[in-house]
Amino acid sequence: MTDSSQVGQLAARLAHGIAEAVVGAEHLSFALTIALLARGHALIEGVPGTGKTLAVRAFAYSLGLEFRRIQFTPDLMPSDIVGTTVFDPRTAEFSVHAGPIVANVVLADEINRTPPKTQAALLEAMEEGRVTLDGLPIDLPDPFMVCATQNPVEYEGTYPLPEAQLDRFLVKVETGYPSEADEARLLERVAAGFDARSLGASNVTVIANLAEIRQAQATVRRVHVARAVARYAQRIVTATRDHARLALGASPRAGVSLLLATQAAAAMDSRDFATPDDVKDVAALVLAHRFILRSEAEIEGVRATQILADILAATPVPRE
């Protein structure tokens, strides 16, 4: 049985592994680890060239997990994701050819470049850990995690993710340009021979196996959440539904996700109990992407993270 201190050690080793590949990716590393430990999925938003794909590759490589990348394009079909059945004339039977969705870590690269019909092919997989192919259910590997990327700047030829799809991502994390110091370190690494195409030759090592990952996920579910902490999380979620600048607040699924992420954050800190600070640490990652702002708030340039910060500031923190 794995205890919370071992989960904290695994999280620290994973952060180090990702840092060997991507400089200045601490926030992204934290979000990916939260999603993994809470058995959720991650949406990564950032301009091209900021290491989104590389970070996910390093994440999967460090964990020794099977990794598949799906390049989302306007002509991508659902069968290109989940697979298809092929008729074999020799046996007069149909055989199943599973798609790239059957992997531990699936990178949905530029997910908003494909039409909603194809985006929807991910819904069953993300929610139930399986896909249905011509009426036949196919269980996906355990663990299973979708990491999707999208570009926040280029909107031509894109299809914004519907609310039902966004709500299935446990966390959303934004990446930006590195600091001057981090970019200098990046260039030094490249000058010294770092090759992003060969992670194994770039000091990125496997730090866990499937059994350890599953044990860590089970440990996270045993993290104690006091009733006062759970009520604190609930009040935050409820406040989003009544906010004057939000047309749509957080769903009950969002409340469950917030609680699971809170447990994961506590375990990453080597604790077997959650605190209100854990709720605060993950609130923006879990909740902000689920909001729909009122039109007047969008015109004023208000961000969802600002509204959430106001809600956190106004919600009394339990003292016991």
BADRENDREN-59925 format. One record per residue (C-alpha): residue in three letters; residue number from 1; x negated, y negated, z. Coordinates in pm, whole numbers. Example, Ala and Ser with C-alpha at 12.3 -4.5 7.8 and 13.67 -1.06 7.14 Angstrom:
# BADRENDREN-59925
r	k	east	north	up
Ala	1	-1230	450	780 .
Ser	2	-1367	106	714 .
***
This chain:
# BADRENDREN-59925
r	k	east	north	up
Met	1	0	0	0 .
Thr	2	-134	-339	-100 .
Asp	3	-108	-624	152 .
Ser	4	-85	-995	82 .
Ser	5	-457	-1052	136 .
Gln	6	-530	-813	-150 .
Val	7	-282	-998	-370 .
Gly	8	-468	-1318	-290 .
Gln	9	-797	-1155	-386 .
Leu	10	-652	-1026	-713 .
Ala	11	-518	-1374	-795 .
Ala	12	-858	-1529	-723 .
Arg	13	-1037	-1277	-948 .
Leu	14	-782	-1336	-1222 .
Ala	15	-826	-1713	-1200 .
His	16	-1203	-1665	-1227 .
Gly	17	-1160	-1441	-1533 .
Ile	18	-944	-1693	-1714 .
Ala	19	-1187	-1971	-1620 .
Glu	20	-1465	-1776	-1795 .
Ala	21	-1271	-1821	-2120 .
Val	22	-1086	-2153	-2078 .
Val	23	-1237	-2452	-1898 .
Gly	24	-1002	-2656	-1679 .
Ala	25	-709	-2414	-1698 .
Glu	26	-641	-2386	-1325 .
His	27	-279	-2502	-1347 .
Leu	28	-209	-2270	-1641 .
Ser	29	-379	-1981	-1461 .
Phe	30	-164	-2043	-1152 .
Ala	31	156	-2044	-1359 .
Leu	32	69	-1724	-1545 .
Thr	33	-17	-1546	-1220 .
Ile	34	309	-1658	-1058 .
Ala	35	502	-1522	-1357 .
Leu	36	315	-1192	-1347 .
Leu	37	358	-1133	-974 .
Ala	38	726	-1232	-984 .
Arg	39	790	-1012	-1290 .
Gly	40	887	-1310	-1503 .
His	41	791	-1479	-1828 .
Ala	42	599	-1796	-1908 .
Leu	43	653	-2076	-2159 .
Ile	44	342	-2278	-2239 .
Glu	45	379	-2616	-2407 .
Gly	46	86	-2812	-2543 .
Val	47	-69	-2969	-2849 .
Pro	48	-274	-2743	-3079 .
Gly	49	-627	-2659	-2978 .
Thr	50	-588	-2679	-2601 .
Gly	51	-652	-2312	-2530 .
Lys	52	-297	-2178	-2489 .
Thr	53	-348	-1860	-2690 .
Leu	54	-700	-1806	-2556 .
Ala	55	-578	-1834	-2197 .
Val	56	-309	-1570	-2252 .
Arg	57	-560	-1340	-2423 .
Ala	58	-805	-1381	-2134 .
Phe	59	-519	-1324	-1888 .
Ala	60	-420	-994	-2050 .
Tyr	61	-781	-885	-2102 .
Ser	62	-874	-953	-1739 .
Leu	63	-585	-735	-1625 .
Gly	64	-662	-455	-1868 .
Leu	65	-314	-485	-2019 .
Glu	66	-206	-409	-2375 .
Phe	67	-172	-738	-2562 .
Arg	68	23	-814	-2879 .
Arg	69	59	-1144	-3058 .
Ile	70	361	-1230	-3273 .
Gln	71	326	-1535	-3495 .
Phe	72	673	-1690	-3509 .
Thr	73	757	-1833	-3852 .
Pro	74	1079	-1947	-4022 .
Asp	75	1106	-1620	-4216 .
Leu	76	1047	-1390	-3917 .
Met	77	1329	-1137	-3871 .
Pro	78	1448	-967	-3550 .
Ser	79	1325	-632	-3687 .
Asp	80	975	-782	-3711 .
Ile	81	984	-810	-3331 .
Val	82	1178	-511	-3199 .
Gly	83	1106	-268	-3484 .
Thr	84	1321	-63	-3716 .
Thr	85	1428	289	-3804 .
Val	86	1297	459	-4119 .
Phe	87	1464	750	-4298 .
Asp	88	1237	1049	-4353 .
Pro	89	1363	1247	-4656 .
Arg	90	1159	1552	-4552 .
Thr	91	1349	1596	-4226 .
Ala	92	1665	1407	-4328 .
Glu	93	1635	1214	-4003 .
Phe	94	1565	858	-3900 .
Ser	95	1245	790	-3708 .
Val	96	1193	494	-3478 .
His	97	913	249	-3557 .
Ala	98	885	22	-3255 .
Gly	99	778	-338	-3312 .
Pro	100	507	-545	-3145 .
Ile	101	742	-622	-2853 .
Val	102	634	-288	-2706 .
Ala	103	331	-407	-2509 .
Asn	104	248	-529	-2159 .
Val	105	179	-890	-2257 .
Val	106	348	-1025	-2570 .
Leu	107	243	-1366	-2700 .
Ala	108	528	-1534	-2888 .
Asp	109	315	-1791	-3063 .
Glu	110	499	-2110	-3166 .
Ile	111	831	-1958	-3063 .
Asn	112	1029	-2264	-3173 .
Arg	113	930	-2216	-3539 .
Thr	114	1171	-1929	-3592 .
Pro	115	1553	-1950	-3621 .
Pro	116	1779	-1881	-3320 .
Lys	117	1880	-1540	-3462 .
Thr	118	1519	-1422	-3431 .
Gln	119	1457	-1601	-3101 .
Ala	120	1756	-1410	-2962 .
Ala	121	1577	-1081	-3031 .
Leu	122	1373	-1154	-2719 .
Leu	123	1669	-1204	-2485 .
Glu	124	1739	-841	-2401 .
Ala	125	1369	-764	-2366 .
Met	126	1310	-1057	-2128 .
Glu	127	1614	-989	-1914 .
Glu	128	1631	-609	-1901 .
Gly	129	1283	-486	-1993 .
Arg	130	1412	-291	-2290 .
Val	131	1527	-333	-2649 .
Thr	132	1803	-164	-2846 .
Leu	133	1711	-30	-3188 .
Asp	134	2005	95	-3397 .
Gly	135	2192	173	-3077 .
Leu	136	1896	349	-2918 .
Pro	137	1760	185	-2599 .
Ile	138	1380	170	-2578 .
Asp	139	1221	96	-2242 .
Leu	140	933	-149	-2251 .
Pro	141	605	-95	-2065 .
Asp	142	573	-182	-1698 .
Pro	143	459	-450	-1642 .
Phe	144	613	-642	-1931 .
Met	145	570	-1013	-1981 .
Val	146	646	-1259	-2261 .
Cys	147	417	-1560	-2288 .
Ala	148	552	-1806	-2543 .
Thr	149	386	-2120	-2677 .
Gln	150	527	-2427	-2844 .
Asn	151	402	-2760	-2973 .
Pro	152	570	-3064	-2809 .
Val	153	472	-3309	-3085 .
Glu	154	554	-3153	-3419 .
Tyr	155	931	-3111	-3463 .
Glu	156	965	-3073	-3842 .
Gly	157	1064	-2718	-3927 .
Thr	158	1128	-2619	-3567 .
Tyr	159	1430	-2483	-3382 .
Pro	160	1456	-2603	-3020 .
Leu	161	1503	-2319	-2774 .
Pro	162	1865	-2293	-2654 .
Glu	163	1938	-2323	-2283 .
Ala	164	2004	-1949	-2251 .
Gln	165	1654	-1878	-2382 .
Leu	166	1483	-2142	-2167 .
Asp	167	1662	-2010	-1859 .
Arg	168	1494	-1673	-1905 .
Phe	169	1145	-1815	-1867 .
Leu	170	1050	-1801	-1502 .
Val	171	797	-2082	-1545 .
Lys	172	712	-2349	-1798 .
Val	173	369	-2507	-1786 .
Glu	174	236	-2797	-1990 .
Thr	175	-123	-2813	-2110 .
Gly	176	-305	-3127	-2216 .
Tyr	177	-647	-3239	-2324 .
Pro	178	-930	-3149	-2084 .
Ser	179	-1101	-3407	-1868 .
Glu	180	-1427	-3553	-1992 .
Ala	181	-1625	-3330	-1757 .
Asp	182	-1435	-3015	-1858 .
Glu	183	-1477	-3088	-2227 .
Ala	184	-1849	-3140	-2175 .
Arg	185	-1867	-2799	-2005 .
Leu	186	-1669	-2645	-2291 .
Leu	187	-1912	-2775	-2551 .
Glu	188	-2209	-2659	-2343 .
Arg	189	-2062	-2308	-2336 .
Val	190	-2011	-2305	-2712 .
Ala	191	-2367	-2431	-2765 .
Ala	192	-2487	-2146	-2541 .
Gly	193	-2313	-1888	-2761 .
Phe	194	-1959	-1850	-2623 .
Asp	195	-1734	-1681	-2880 .
Ala	196	-1360	-1692	-2810 .
Arg	197	-1306	-1402	-3053 .
Ser	198	-1506	-1165	-2833 .
Leu	199	-1397	-1197	-2472 .
Gly	200	-1583	-885	-2365 .
Ala	201	-1911	-1044	-2469 .
Ser	202	-1827	-1373	-2294 .
Asn	203	-1838	-1271	-1925 .
Val	204	-1464	-1196	-1912 .
Thr	205	-1425	-862	-1731 .
Val	206	-1135	-637	-1638 .
Ile	207	-1049	-703	-1272 .
Ala	208	-746	-477	-1212 .
Asn	209	-563	-170	-1332 .
Leu	210	-195	-92	-1382 .
Ala	211	-155	62	-1037 .
Glu	212	-302	-244	-865 .
Ile	213	-79	-480	-1062 .
Arg	214	234	-283	-979 .
Gln	215	136	-264	-613 .
Ala	216	78	-641	-608 .
Gln	217	422	-701	-759 .
Ala	218	579	-474	-497 .
Thr	219	392	-658	-220 .
Val	220	529	-991	-343 .
Arg	221	885	-862	-303 .
Arg	222	809	-781	62 .
Val	223	700	-1136	146 .
His	224	928	-1261	422 .
Val	225	1146	-1560	335 .
Ala	226	1305	-1707	647 .
Arg	227	1666	-1811	619 .
Ala	228	1570	-2176	664 .
Val	229	1325	-2156	370 .
Ala	230	1585	-1984	151 .
Arg	231	1842	-2252	239 .
Tyr	232	1584	-2520	157 .
Ala	233	1537	-2371	-190 .
Gln	234	1914	-2348	-233 .
Arg	235	1966	-2714	-141 .
Ile	236	1710	-2818	-403 .
Val	237	1885	-2614	-671 .
Thr	238	2229	-2743	-569 .
Ala	239	2106	-3104	-575 .
Thr	240	2010	-3068	-943 .
Arg	241	2373	-2994	-1032 .
Asp	242	2500	-3315	-874 .
His	243	2229	-3553	-991 .
Ala	244	2360	-3856	-1178 .
Arg	245	2093	-3836	-1448 .
Leu	246	2134	-3467	-1525 .
Ala	247	2401	-3331	-1757 .
Leu	248	2303	-2976	-1662 .
Gly	249	2121	-2866	-1349 .
Ala	250	1965	-2540	-1243 .
Ser	251	2160	-2214	-1274 .
Pro	252	2194	-1938	-1013 .
Arg	253	1929	-1752	-1213 .
Ala	254	1703	-2052	-1156 .
Gly	255	1762	-2023	-780 .
Val	256	1663	-1656	-787 .
Ser	257	1356	-1743	-993 .
Leu	258	1259	-2015	-746 .
Leu	259	1277	-1769	-459 .
Leu	260	1072	-1504	-642 .
Ala	261	809	-1760	-741 .
Thr	262	797	-1882	-381 .
Gln	263	720	-1528	-264 .
Ala	264	450	-1500	-530 .
Ala	265	290	-1829	-424 .
Ala	266	280	-1714	-61 .
Ala	267	117	-1382	-154 .
Met	268	-139	-1563	-372 .
Asp	269	-230	-1754	-58 .
Ser	270	-274	-1419	122 .
Arg	271	35	-1465	340 .
Asp	272	323	-1227	403 .
Phe	273	567	-1510	475 .
Ala	274	686	-1805	268 .
Thr	275	693	-2172	369 .
Pro	276	868	-2483	236 .
Asp	277	535	-2586	84 .
Asp	278	544	-2273	-131 .
Val	279	883	-2384	-261 .
Lys	280	742	-2727	-345 .
Asp	281	435	-2581	-514 .
Val	282	642	-2387	-769 .
Ala	283	953	-2604	-802 .
Ala	284	839	-2801	-1107 .
Leu	285	716	-2488	-1287 .
Val	286	1042	-2304	-1226 .
Leu	287	1313	-2570	-1247 .
Ala	288	1220	-2868	-1465 .
His	289	1253	-2693	-1804 .
Arg	290	1608	-2582	-1720 .
Phe	291	1748	-2936	-1692 .
Ile	292	1942	-3124	-1959 .
Leu	293	1911	-3498	-1910 .
Arg	294	2195	-3737	-1979 .
Ser	295	2148	-3942	-2293 .
Glu	296	2097	-4267	-2102 .
Ala	297	1817	-4109	-1899 .
Glu	298	1647	-3988	-2217 .
Ile	299	1672	-4337	-2367 .
Glu	300	1505	-4480	-2057 .
Gly	301	1221	-4229	-2095 .
Val	302	1294	-4048	-1768 .
Arg	303	1127	-3706	-1738 .
Ala	304	1278	-3399	-1576 .
Thr	305	976	-3372	-1348 .
Gln	306	1043	-3724	-1216 .
Ile	307	1401	-3634	-1131 .
Leu	308	1286	-3318	-956 .
Ala	309	1027	-3516	-758 .
Asp	310	1306	-3748	-639 .
Ile	311	1517	-3447	-537 .
Leu	312	1228	-3293	-344 .
Ala	313	1164	-3623	-168 .
Ala	314	1530	-3654	-68 .
Thr	315	1580	-3295	50 .
Pro	316	1509	-3248	424 .
Val	317	1230	-2999	490 .
Pro	318	1307	-2736	757 .
Arg	319	1080	-2772	1060 .
Glu	320	1125	-2430	1217 .
***
